[in-house]
Amino acid sequence: MRMVGATGGLLGLGGLIGAGACAAPTAITVDIYTEVACEVEAEVSLTVSPELATLAEQAPSATSRGCLSAGRVGDVVIAPVDQNDKQLAYAVATRREAAPVEGCLETPIPADCILARRKLRFSPGEALRMRVDLRDACLGVDCPAEQTCVKGYCVSAEVSPEQCATTCDEGVLVGGEPPVRLTSDVLSTPQVVAHGERFVVAWAARGENGEAIVLRGLDPQFGLRGPEETLAAEGGALKAHRLGSTGERLGLFVMTEELRYMTLAGEGPPFAWSAQEVEGMRVLVGRGMPWSGRVYGTLLQAEPGVPAPQVVEKDWDAVEGVAPESRQFCQDDCNFMSVAWSGQAFGAAFSVEFNTPSCWWVLLPGDGEVRVDVRSPVSGVPGCVRGHLASLRSEGRWSYAYEASGARIFHARYDVYGNAIGEPTQVSRDDGLRSGHARTITTAEGAPLVFFTSGSSEVNPLFMARLDGESGAVVAPAMPVDGVFVEEDRYEVDLIGDRVAVVWLGRTEAPAVDAPADGAYVRVVAVPGGP
């Protein structure tokens, strides 16, 4: 591989010259932009290697200081030496401090470095132009060798020539498939759950025989796959549904004028399934349907205003044991509820809107007792309005994302007994916009992901941030999830590995202020990067 030319201050090696004159060469022009101020004259380097994994072993192939124009460093051309060169990898790096820029390819990446990687197969006989942006959001973001940072997120660094047929900027790297409309019906909030090595999505739709729940598999890398399964919603108009997974089988609650629980077995869809009416309970409330290894935890009501966590025994052959026990924990004015499993106990969080809103939660150990009743778990920050509870997946600890006074989003951590760990961390920006509808989930490594909407339209953009599980600090600042605009709080999230599945009622583009939701959608995106 060789460097054949450079403009705008990028200095190649040894007097290399531009490509030849006759036919269009097989080559890639890398056009480099930076958000580091030009007057800083930060060094920028481009390093080339056959593989991403060996980039750190190579010396820079071109370097530069300053800008050709505002924000633009310049470009450099890379071409194969012979026909045996079938692919290349390259890295573009810059550094805010005076230390050598080649140190930016080390692991872990220095905190003052911005690094972008690409891997691409050459397209024979064609000249491709690729734009690389060195963004402040990627400052110090340490991605695995096969990934690159895009707007603070770690995504695959590999690009195909087909993706570069028109433009070839960072937009082609955004992890996952583009948003897919599930249905134009705006009925109940779609659901998604990690189910083994894939997700399963469930949404409500109108069919020839009335309203129904539709289920379909969702591959973390390749999007919706396989056939749809349609389950009729018996008992009247469909109002809500919840989806859970044991890893092998699915559980589904469907709420019409009555409440039914379904067991879905097999590799489906199609599934083998059975259904049973849930006696004594009529209303689905809150968020979540976590699996403890023995039972599901769900939030149900006998009548509106009297919630009780409801557990469902693992009895897949005979569904008689649908509602073996319930525990009442709130009598009135309960809103914005969620349930989670810590590995040791169920936890339920809720908001009480009496005079002024306050946040509560309870721990519900497996012996059926309500062991802890904690008033306003948000230590040090008054005015918690509503929150969402999740497990930190570490020694029974809890992750809590919540909306506080001033429409700001915070994240707090609690131990197995409900005691606060450190101080809450503000996740949303102080940009004057109203932030709300917070959710949190946790990666397998214990890093909390916090989601929230921001804005005052009928549908608003969804933001995602990543925090450190040990310190609680923000390691990937909140950024909008591309193409996801949510109506109020009508969205759900789950994750497998480094892929997050988002389902929502809303739109896929920035709408007019009063534009309503136009359907139910799904998208898979990458987990934001961070150390």
N, C-alpha and C positions, 0 to 999 in steps of 0.2 A: 504494500500500500504506500502511496506517496502523496505529498502535498504538492499541488501544481500551481498554486497562485493565491494571492491574498490582496485584499483592498482594505482601506480604512484603518491602517495602522497595524493589522495583524501581520506579524513577521514569521514567515515560514523558514525552513531549513535550507541552508546552502545554496541560495540563488535559484531556487526552483522557479520555473517559468510557467506561463499559461498553457492550456491544452492546445493540441494541434489544430490545423486549419480546415481540413476537408470535411469529414463526416462529424456529426454530433457525437461527442465522446460519451463513454459510460462514466459518469461522474456525479458527485453530490456537492452542491454548493451549500455551505452552512452559513446562514445569516444570523449574527449574534446581536441580541439586544440585552440591555441591563437596566435594572431599577436603581443601581448604585449611582449616585450623583456623578456626572462626568468630571466635575472639578476635583473630585477626590483622586482621579487618575489611578484607580485601582487596577492592578494587573489582572488580565484575563488570559486564560490559556485554553488551548484545544489539544487533546491527547487522543491518539488513534491506536487501536489494537484489534486483532482479529476477534477477540471475545470480550464481553463485559468483565468477566472474572479476572482478566489479566491487565486491565487498564492501569491499575495502581503500580504495575511493574514497569511501565513505559515512561520515557521522558516526554515532556510537552513537545508537540509537533509545530505549534505556532503560539506566539504570545503577543500581547498588546497592552498598551496603556492609553487611557483617554477614549474619546468617542469621535466617530466620523460626523455624526449629527446627534441631536438631542436623543439620548436613550439608545442609540445604535452604535455598536462597537465597530462593525464591519463584517466582511464575509471572507471565507476561505474555501477553496475547492479541494476535494479529496477524490482521487481516481485510483483504480486498480492498476498494479504494475503489469499483470498479465491475466489471462483468462482463468487462471486457477483461483484468483481472488474472488470469492463468491459472496462474501459478507464482510461487514466491518462493524466495529463498535467504536464509539468515541465519547469523550467527556469534555464538557465545557465548564470551567470553574473560574471563580473570582473570589477575592478575599478583601475584607475591609481593612485589615491591619497590614503591617509592613512585612509579615512573615512570608516566605516563599509560597506561591500559589499551588505548586505541585503537592504540598502537604494536604491540600483539600481532598485528594483522592485516597487518603488514609482512612482507616476504620478504627475508632469512630471518627466521624468528620469533625474538624475543629469548629467551635461555636461561631467563628466569624467568617465561615466559608459558605458559599452558595455553589452547588454542584448540580449539573444536569447531564444525564447520560442518554445515549441512543444506541440501538442496535438495528441494523438494516441490511437486507440483501440487495445487492445491486440489481438494477433492471437493465439488461443488456441493451446497449445502443441508445440509451436515454439519459438525459441530464435532469437530475432532480434538484429542487431547491428546498431546503429545510430551514425553518426558523426556530431558533432556540432562545428562550427568554430566561434570564437570570433574575429571579424575583425575590423581593425581600421576604415573602412568605416562606421561602425555602432556606432562609438563613439558619444554618446549624442543623437542618433536618437530615437525619442519618437514615437513608434507605438501604435495603439489601442490595447486593451487587447487581442483581438482575432487574432492579427497579430504578426509577428516577423520581425526583420531586416535581410535582406540578401544582402550583398554587398552595403549597403546604401539605399536599397529599403524596404518599408513595404509590406509584402505579407502575405497571409494566413498562420497561424502557424499549420494548421491541416494536418496530414499525414495519409494515409491509409496503412495497412499492405501490400496491393498489390503493392504500390509504392516502398516498401522496399524488394521486391522479390530478387533483385540483390544488388545494392548499395543503401544506404539510407543516403545521405548527403544533403547539402542545395540545390543541384540541383533539388531535387524533389519538392521543395517549390516555385520555380520561378513562379510568377503569370501568369495565362493565358495558352492557348494552345501552343504547339510548332508551328513553322512556317508551313504554309500550302501553297503549290504552287497552284495558281489560274489557270495559264496557262503557257505553255512553250513559247508562243508567246511574243515577245518583241516589242510591238506596242506603245501605249501611256501610260503615267503614270497612274496606277490605282488610283481610288478615294475612299474615305471613309467619311461618315458623320454620326453624332449622330442623330438618328431618334426615338424619344420617349425613350423607355427603351432598345433599341438595336441599333446597327450600321447597315448601309447598305453599301455594298461594290460594286463598279462598275469597271469592267475591260474590256479591249479590247481583242477580240479573233477572230481567223479565223474559219469560219464554212463552211458547205457545200454550202451555198448561199453567200459566201463572208464574209467580216469583219462585226463584230457586237459588241454591248455593252452587257455585261452580268451583271446582278444584283443579289445579294443574301444577305439574312439577316445574321448578325454576332452577336451572343449573347456575352455580355461582360465576362461571366464566362465559357461558354461551346463551344465557337467557331462558325463556320459556321453551320447554321441551315436552314431547309426548302428548297423549290425548287429554281431552278435558273429561271430567266426571261431573255430572249434573245431578244434584239431589233436590227433589221437590221440597219446598218449604210448606209443610202441612199446617193447617190450623189458622189460616188468615194471612194478612199482610206481614211480610218479613220486616222486623224491626232492628235486629242486631244478631251477630254471631261471634263466636270465639273459637280459636283453633289452637290445639296443643299437640305435642309429640312426645312419645317415650323414647324416640330414636328408632323404634321398630314399627309402632302403630300410632295412628292419629286419633285424637279425641276432638269432637266438634259439638259445641252447644249452638242451637238455633232457637231464636226467640221470635215467636209470632204472638198470637193471643195466648198461647201456651208455651212452655219451655221444654225442649227435647234435647236429649244427649245422644250422640251417635258415636259408635266405635267403628273405625275404618281400618281394615287390616289388608296386608298384601303389599306388593311392590308398586301398586297402581299410581295414578289411575289407569284402568278401572280398579276400584276397591271392592272387597267384600265388606258389607256394612250391616249394622243392626241399629235400631233406634228404640229409645225408651223415654216416656214422659217423665219429667222430674217432678215428683210430688212435693207439694208444699212450697215450691218456689216458682215465681213467674217472671222475674225481671233480671236481665243481665246488666251489671253495672261495672264501672271501672275498667282497668286495663290488666291484661295478663292472664295466662293460664299455665303457670309453671308446673313442671313435673318433679316430684321429690324422689323418684325411684320406687315409690309405692302408690302415691295418690297424686291427683291434680289439685292445685289450689285455684279456686275461682271466687269471684265476688258476685253473689246473687242476692235478690231480695224476694221476700214473700209478697210484699206490697211496696210501692214507691216510698222511700224515706226510711226504710228499716233494713239496712244491708247486713249481711252475714257472710263470712267466708265459707264457701261450700267445698268440701273435698269429695272426690269420686274414687272409690276403691278400684284397684287394678283387678278387674274380674271380667276378662274379655270373652269368656265362653257363655257366661250367664250375666246379663246386664241388670239383674234384680238389685244389685248393690249400688245403684247409681248415687244415692244420697244418704250415705250411712251416718253422717254427723254434720252439724253446723254449729258455728260459734258466733253469737251476736256481739258486735263490738261498737256499734254506733246507732243511736236511736233516731236522731233527726238532724236536719241541716247538714247532711254529709254529702260532699261532692268531690270530684276529681280524685277518685280512688284508684289504687293500683295494688297488685299483690306480687310478691317475689319469693323465691326459695334461696336460702343462703348456703345450703348444704347441711344445715342443722335445724332450721326452723323456717316456717312461713312468716313473712312480714307483710303487713297491710298498712298503707299510708292513705290519708284522706285529709280533706279540708273541711273545717266547720265554719260556716258563715253565720255567726251569731254576733250581732253588733258589728264587730270587725273580724275579718277572716283570720283564721289561725290554722296552723298545720299540726296534725297529730299523726302518730303511728303506733301500732301494736305489734308485738312479737307473739307468734302463735306456735309453740312447740308441738311436736307430734303427739303428746299425750292428751291434747284436747283443751288444755288450760290456756287462758290469756295471761301470760306470765309478766309482761311489761306493758305499761300504758304511759307513753311519754308525751307530754304536752309540748307542742311547738319545738320540734327537734333541731331547729335552725339556731344554733348558739351564736350570739354576737351580732346577728342581723335581724332586726325586728321586721315585722310586716310580711312574713311568708304568706303568700296568697294560695298557692297550690303547688303540688310537687309530684314526683314520680320516683318510686323506689325500685332498686335493682340490687342484685348480689354483686359484691366485688370479687367473688370466686376466690377468696383468700381467707381461710380460717374463720369463715362465717361472718365476715364483715359486710357492711352495707354501703351502697352508693345511692345518693339522694340528689336529684336535680330538681330545682324549684324556682318558681317565679316569686320575686320579692317586691316590696313597694318600689315604685318608680319604674315598674315594668322591666326589671333587670333579671337576668338568669344567673343563678349561683349553683355551685356543686358542693356538697358536704359529704363527709365520710364518718361512719359510725362503727363501733366494735360490735361484737356478738351480743352484748348486753344493752346496746342502744346508747352508749356513751360517745360523745363527739370526739373525733380524732383530728386535732388541729383546728384551724379556722376555715370557714367556707371560702371558696374561690369564685370570684366573679368570672363568668364565661362569656356573657354577651358584651357587646361594645357599648360605650357611652356615646351613641350617635344620635340621640333624640328620638329614635324610633321605638315603638312599643314592642317589646319582646315577650313571648309567652309560650304556653303549651309545651313545656319542657318534657323530655324523655331522657332516659339513660340506659345504656346496655354496657356490658363489659367484655373485653376481648379475652381470649384464653390466657393471655399473659397478665391479665389483671388491670389493663388500662381502661378507665371509664371513657366512653364516648357519650357526649351530651348533644342533644338535638333540641332545636327550638325554632319557632317562627318569628319573623320580625316584620312589622308593618301594620298598616291600618286599612288595607283593602279587604274586599270580600275573600280573596285568596292571597296568600303571602308566601314569600320564599322561605324554604326550610334551610336552616344552618346546621352545621356539624362541627364539633370540636373534639380534640383528643386530649386527655389529661394523664398525668403520671399516677399510677396506682399507689405508689408509696408516699410521694410528697403531696399529691393533690394539685400540683402546678399544671398550668396549661402548657402543653408541648406542641400542639398544632392549633393555632387560633381558629376561632369560629369563622367558617367560610360558607357561602351558599352552596347547596347541592345543586349542581347544574340541571335545569329542566324540571325542578320539583317546586310547585307552588300549591300550597295546602289551604283548604277551607277550614278555618278555625283549628281544632285539634284533631282533625279526622285523618290521621296517619298512624302507621305502625312500622316498626323496624325490628330486624333480627340480623344475626351475622353468622357466617361460617368462615373460619380462618381470617383472611384480610379482606373479605367481601361482605358488604352490608346490603341487604335487600330492603328497599323502601317501598311501601304501598300507600296510596293516598287517594282521597277524593279531592279534586282540584283541577289544575291545568298544568301545561308543560311550558308555558311562555309567560313573560311578564304581562299581565292583563291590565285593562283599564280598572280604575279604582272600584267600580261597582260591578265588574264582570263576575258572574257566578261560576261555580265549578261546572265543568262540562264532561266529567266522566271519572272513572276509577282507573288508576295507573299503577305500574310497577317499574322499578328500575334497580339495577345492581350497581353499586359504586365501590370504590376502594376505601379502605380504612385510612384516615389521615396519617401521614408519617410522623415520626417522632423517635427520640432515642429510646 
